[in-house]
Each structure stands twice: as structure tokens, then as C-alpha cells.
């Protein structure tokens, strides 16, 4: 009989933050990068601070941070 271990609520909510941040960053590449980029960056930072290295969702948090920076950089590059 296999025992299922559920993630802690803190880790689960942090994983959701990371996923939301990554989604904002990805959508921000095409639409509203100046708004969604900072949102992705902040959500990624919040998730990364709550997750331990190696925990599920950590990769999404890093992806959100990177995409947030890329969104803002792309916006200002196209503006200028």
C-alpha cells in the first residue's frame, strides 16, 4: 500500500504563485509587457523566497523572474 504525502499548504501556495508568475511573464512577451513583466518578477520573487531549493515550483519561480526582466527590457527596447 502506497502512502501519499501531500505538499504543505505553504509550498502549494508558493507553487501557485510561481505558476501565475510564469504565466504572466509568458503572456507579457506578447501583450502588456510593461504591466505583466513586473507582476511576473514580483510573483517569482515571492515564490522563490517561500520554496526551498529542489522543491517543485522552484523552476517556475526562476522562469517568472527571468521572463519578468525580459518583458520590461523588451518593452523599453521597442519604445526607444
C-alpha positions in Angstrom: 0.0 0.0 0.0 1.5 3.3 -1.1 1.4 6.3 1.2 0.6 9.6 -0.4 2.3 12.6 1.1 0.7 15.9 0.4 2.6 19.1 0.0 2.5 21.6 2.8 0.0 24.4 2.2 2.8 27.0 2.1 4.6 25.1 -0.6 1.4 24.6 -2.5 0.6 28.3 -2.5 4.1 29.2 -3.4 3.9 26.8 -6.3 0.7 28.6 -7.4 2.5 31.9 -7.2 5.3 30.6 -9.3 2.9 29.2 -11.9 1.0 32.5 -12.0 4.2 34.5 -12.4 5.5 32.3 -15.2 2.1 32.7 -17.0 2.2 36.5 -16.6 5.8 36.5 -17.9 4.9 34.4 -20.9 1.8 36.4 -21.8 3.8 39.6 -21.2 6.1 38.7 -24.0 3.3 39.3 -26.4 0.8 41.7 -24.6 1.2 44.4 -21.9 4.8 43.5 -21.1 5.2 46.7 -19.1 2.4 45.6 -16.7 2.8 41.9 -16.7 6.6 41.9 -16.6 6.9 43.5 -13.1 4.0 41.3 -11.9 5.8 38.2 -13.1 9.0 39.4 -11.4 7.4 40.1 -8.0 5.4 36.8 -8.1 8.5 34.9 -9.0 10.5 36.5 -6.1 7.7 35.8 -3.6 7.5 32.2 -4.7 11.3 31.7 -4.8 11.6 33.0 -1.2 9.0 30.6 0.0 10.3 27.5 -1.8 13.4 25.5 -0.7 15.9 24.6 -3.5 14.8 21.4 -5.2 11.1 21.8 -4.3 8.5 21.6 -7.0 7.7 25.0 -8.4 11.2 26.5 -7.9 11.9 26.3 -11.6 8.6 28.1 -12.4 9.7 30.8 -9.9 13.0 31.3 -11.6 11.3 31.3 -15.0 8.9 34.0 -13.8 11.8 36.2 -12.6 13.7 35.9 -15.8 10.6 36.5 -18.0 9.6 39.5 -15.9 13.0 41.1 -16.6 12.9 40.2 -20.3 9.4 41.7 -20.6 10.4 45.0 -19.2 13.7 45.1 -21.2 11.8 44.2 -24.4 9.2 47.0 -23.8 11.8 49.7 -23.3 13.9 48.4 -26.2 10.9 48.7 -28.5 10.0 52.0 -27.1 13.3 53.6 -27.7 
